[in-house]
Amino acid sequence: MRMSKGVEWAIHTLLNLGAVGDRRVSVTLLARAHDVSEPYLTKQLQQLVKHGLLTSTPGPRGGYSLGRSLDQITLLDVVEAIEGTTSTFHCAEIRCCGLIGELSPPPTGPCAVMVAMTRAEDAWREALRAETLGDIRSALEGKVHNAVRAALEQSR
């Protein structure tokens, strides 16, 4: 399974905004904090706003802030906001095709490969649902948290 870099950028941005509390931060400053592309980050932030994970305030004093607390945002929330909710595995039912399909009796139940892949994806999604950004924030407390605050305070 492969996710876009937007998922990583979104998670870090949410954690960074959690470090500065209720303060709004511009996309320019958020992008500069990790030296990432501002236009690409903007697209990710728009998805997070659309899904209620961030709020956006326009204008010269505007910017982005958390839409809900880090304890209420799961990794699954972020992945689905950026990547969508479509299943990662798509069964094309090739078991019924070609020479094997011609030589085999017609299937009587669901494809065993599809069942196994669906079970694995469900377990992955459940693991993402069980991990909040608040859990991750706890692991970052201290020097990293302080560095984030200092970086985002620079152009205040």
Buried (B, 14 or more C-beta within 10 A) or exposed (E): EEEEEBBBBBBBBBBBBBBBEEBBBBBEBBBBBBEBEBEBBBEBBBBBBEBEBBBBEEEEEBBBBBBEEBEBBBBBBBBBBBBEEEEBEEBEEEBEEEEEEEEEEEEEEEBEEBEEBBEEBEEBBEEBBEEBBBEBBEEBEEEEBEEBBEBBEEEE
